[in-house]
Amino acid sequence: MSAEPDDYRVALEHALAHSLDWLASVATRPVGPRRTANELAAAFAAPLPDGPTDPVTVVDELAAIADPGLMAMPSGRFFGWVIGGALPAALAADWMVSAWDQNAGMRYATPAAAAAEEAAGGWLLDLLGLPAGSDVGFTTGATMANFVGLAAARKWTLDRVGWDLDTLGLSGSPRITVFAGADRHVTIDLVLRYLGLAAPVEIGVDSEGRLDPDALGRALDGHDGLAIVCLQAGNLHSGAFDPIGEATTIAHAHDAWVHVDGAFGLWAAASPTLRPQLAELETADSWATDAHKTLNVPYDSGFAIVSRPEVLRSVFAVHTSYLIGADSGPGDPFEKVPELSRRARGIPVWAALRSLGRSGTIDLIDGLAHNAKALAEGLARMPGVEILNDVVFTQVCISFGNDERTRRVTAALIADGTAWMSGSRWHDRDILRISVSNWSTDADDVAASLAAVERAIAAVEATV
């Protein structure tokens, strides 16, 4: 079976038409999906055809079947979890990445992909004020970025005491103790399991989830052995930032590697207004963040940033006869992440940053924080609504009086369909959590979302 240019053209034209229809519908359609996965399963799992199906038919069927099961995540009124939209340039670049179909592992094989990623990585270091010369690995998201940073930390820590991890493995190795705030993100624990390391020693935090540096100091003073410290830039609920500079100084005095989990909050470092909350961010050793959250690049996209390239590449580099490796300089993309084969996910990042520029990136980040404060201020004026956190970045946590009422208002809001805000539990209370992550959210979206919350409250009160 050979493919002609027209075969691609016709299928892509249909896919483009369906995609544009979808994007046009986002402004008016309910934010939530209209069908569950179980309800859609039968349509997707029809018997496999005995023979080929025309690509246009497949594209049209896919669009029709999927539509009622799609969440309007690109909507300016979607505030669930921490999920951004997609900037136009980044979305278009992502389409081109699929068409080009480059396996972006080697500089030699895919020089355009490698060069774009290296440029985007340099821009990223500049924007975030991180050490020039750090390696930037393009991962699937913050979970794997944390994995990369902590894998480098594990290797560096064991190398310092002469333990050959590559040859001997972890069995019988000196124990590494990881210290992290009690209100850390669960992906830290997940990554430690991936790496064969024990659950972290929990360090006390304040009411906003910020790690207590004095408690960290006491814990390290009482510790005799190898250590890694995990800090957080952007608490999942409050948006608050650990005192990174102070904590890093303490950790380095105890010869510990410092890793910063900044899935969405690391981007605050690019804003002159918000940067003071991340004072001395650059003094840590590794950092992790997403691009599909605050930067609004299509899934999947994240960054692992490691200040010691030689350590990172010693963890992930492989040498075989059939891989033509880079001799020096930036190194191969596969030396910085766990994957040998992957899509050129750095190209949409390059397109996003190129389209925004420095001022546009700052405006994007400051705009998200501004809209979070506007939502919090509007909600605070509603009777019976309590804002539970200091709104320092993009997160707002709300209670409607008690757990049962909060759950009912949340359910009514989701059923309304105008806006989507996800429920959670924080400080032993059920809450409604808002994460402002979409570049397209504007004042009209804020007003419409506040009105939807008011309707949800009224609906619950009407049933009392």
Salt bridges, closest charged atoms under 4 A:
ASP6 OD1 - ARG9 NH1 2.35
ASP60 OD1 - HIS14 ND1 3.03
ASP60 OD1 - HIS18 NE2 2.73
ASP67 OD1 - ARG29 NH1 3.15
ASP67 OD2 - ARG34 NH2 2.91
ASP94 OD1 - ARG343 NH2 3.06
GLU117 OE1 - ARG342 NH2 2.72
GLU118 OE2 - ARG107 NE 2.62
ASP126 OD2 - ARG358 NH2 2.49
ASP135 OD2 - ARG313 NE 2.71
ASP135 OD1 - LYS336 NZ 3.78
ASP159 OD2 - LYS155 NZ 3.00
ASP189 OD1 - ARG184 NE 2.70
GLU202 OE2 - ARG184 NH1 3.09
ASP206 OD2 - ARG210 NE 2.89
ASP221 OD1 - HIS254 NE2 2.76
ASP255 OD2 - ARG160 NH2 3.88
GLU282 OE1 - ARG275 NH2 3.10
ASP285 OD2 - HIS252 NE2 2.89
ASP285 OD1 - ARG308 NH1 2.85
ASP290 OD1 - HIS292 NE2 3.10
ASP290 OD2 - LYS293 NZ 2.53
ASP300 OD1 - ARG345 NE 3.31
GLU339 OE1 - ARG345 NH1 2.96
GLU386 OE1 - ARG429 NH2 3.19
ASP403 OD2 - ARG425 NH1 3.08
ASP416 OD1 - ARG455 NE 3.06
ASP430 OD2 - ARG407 NH1 2.46
ASP430 OD1 - ARG425 NH1 2.74
ASP445 OD1 - ARG77 NE 3.55
GLU461 OE2 - ARG405 NH2 3.11
